[in-house]
């Protein structure tokens, strides 16, 4: 999602430092290497986001990464170490 659709339904409180779509997109682009949880060189909701969601539910090992990473990505222990 990009542009004004990124802001759809959002409200900002007085401490928000990024309020425009461009400011938010630029900030997220700068985080892309940090968001690449599986280490495959891409930050994707379908893999990295899924792994992070599982991590927040205390899953580990194969349950953390099953079906959510490719062969060139970090192994299960590597993903867990990155997130810890």
C-alpha positions in Angstrom: 0.0 0.0 0.0 1.3 3.4 -0.9 0.3 7.0 -1.1 -2.8 8.4 0.5 -4.2 4.8 0.8 -1.5 4.3 3.4 -3.2 6.9 5.6 -6.8 5.7 5.2 -8.5 5.4 8.6 -5.5 6.6 10.6 -5.5 9.3 13.2 -2.4 11.0 14.6 -1.8 12.2 18.1 0.2 15.3 19.0 3.5 13.4 19.3 3.4 11.8 15.8 6.5 12.9 13.9 5.5 11.4 10.5 2.0 12.4 9.3 2.2 12.3 5.5 2.3 9.3 3.2 5.7 10.4 1.9 7.2 10.7 5.4 5.9 7.3 6.4 7.0 5.6 3.2 10.5 7.1 3.6 10.7 6.0 7.2 9.7 2.4 6.3 12.1 2.3 3.4 14.9 3.0 5.8 13.9 0.1 7.9 13.7 -2.5 5.2 16.9 -4.2 6.1 15.8 -4.4 9.7 12.4 -5.8 8.6 14.1 -8.6 6.6 13.7 -11.1 9.4 14.5 -14.2 7.4 17.6 -12.7 5.9 16.7 -13.4 2.2 17.3 -9.8 1.1 13.7 -8.8 0.9 11.3 -7.5 3.5 7.9 -9.1 2.7 4.7 -9.3 4.7 4.1 -12.8 3.4 7.3 -14.2 4.9 8.9 -11.8 7.4 5.6 -10.5 8.6 4.3 -14.0 9.1 7.4 -15.0 11.0 7.2 -11.9 13.2 3.5 -12.6 13.9 4.4 -16.1 15.0 7.3 -14.9 17.1 4.9 -12.6 19.0 2.9 -15.7 19.9 6.0 -17.4 21.4 6.5 -19.9 18.6 10.0 -21.2 18.0 11.9 -23.6 15.8 10.0 -25.1 12.8 6.7 -23.6 14.1 8.3 -20.2 13.7 9.4 -20.5 10.1 7.4 -23.3 8.5 6.2 -22.3 5.0 7.5 -18.7 5.6 11.1 -18.7 4.3 13.0 -20.0 1.3 16.1 -22.1 1.2 18.4 -19.1 0.9 17.1 -17.6 4.1 18.4 -17.9 7.7 17.7 -21.3 9.3 15.2 -21.6 12.2 17.8 -20.9 14.9 19.2 -17.9 12.9 15.7 -16.4 12.6 15.1 -16.8 16.4 18.5 -15.3 17.2 17.8 -12.3 15.0 14.5 -11.7 16.7 15.8 -12.1 20.2 
